[in-house]
Amino acid sequence: MLTAFSTTTFLYSDGFAYAAHVGYIIYLQPLCIAHTNHSLQVNINR
């Protein structure tokens, strides 16, 4: 029972980390790139 629980927890946390990593690549990275481009344009326009 205890080993099954710890295995499930490990799989769940591993899947969560994977989902967070994929979510970062899909959602956060374009946002960060857009933010960086915007900051560069603001600096150039000054």
C-alpha positions as CSV (number, residue, x, y, z in Angstrom):
1,M,0.0,0.0,0.0
2,L,2.7,2.5,1.0
3,T,4.9,1.7,-2.1
4,A,1.9,2.0,-4.4
5,F,1.1,5.4,-2.8
6,S,4.7,6.7,-3.1
7,T,4.9,5.4,-6.7
8,T,1.6,7.2,-7.6
9,T,2.8,10.4,-6.0
10,F,6.1,10.2,-7.9
11,L,4.3,9.6,-11.2
12,Y,1.9,12.5,-10.4
13,S,4.7,14.9,-9.5
14,D,6.7,13.9,-12.5
15,G,3.7,14.4,-14.8
16,F,3.1,17.7,-13.1
17,A,6.6,18.8,-13.7
18,Y,6.4,17.7,-17.3
19,A,3.1,19.5,-17.8
20,A,4.6,22.7,-16.2
21,H,7.6,22.4,-18.5
22,V,5.5,22.0,-21.6
23,G,3.2,24.8,-20.5
24,Y,6.2,27.0,-20.0
25,I,7.4,26.3,-23.5
26,I,4.0,26.8,-25.1
27,Y,2.7,29.8,-23.1
28,L,5.4,31.6,-21.1
29,Q,8.2,31.5,-23.6
30,P,6.3,33.4,-26.3
31,L,5.1,35.9,-23.7
32,C,8.7,36.4,-22.5
33,I,9.9,36.9,-26.1
34,A,7.1,39.3,-26.8
35,H,7.9,41.2,-23.6
36,T,11.6,41.4,-24.5
37,N,10.8,42.6,-28.0
38,H,8.5,45.2,-26.6
39,S,11.1,46.5,-24.1
40,L,13.6,46.7,-26.9
41,Q,11.2,48.7,-29.1
42,V,10.5,51.1,-26.2
43,N,14.2,51.6,-25.7
44,I,14.8,52.3,-29.4
45,N,11.8,54.7,-29.6
46,R,13.3,56.8,-26.9
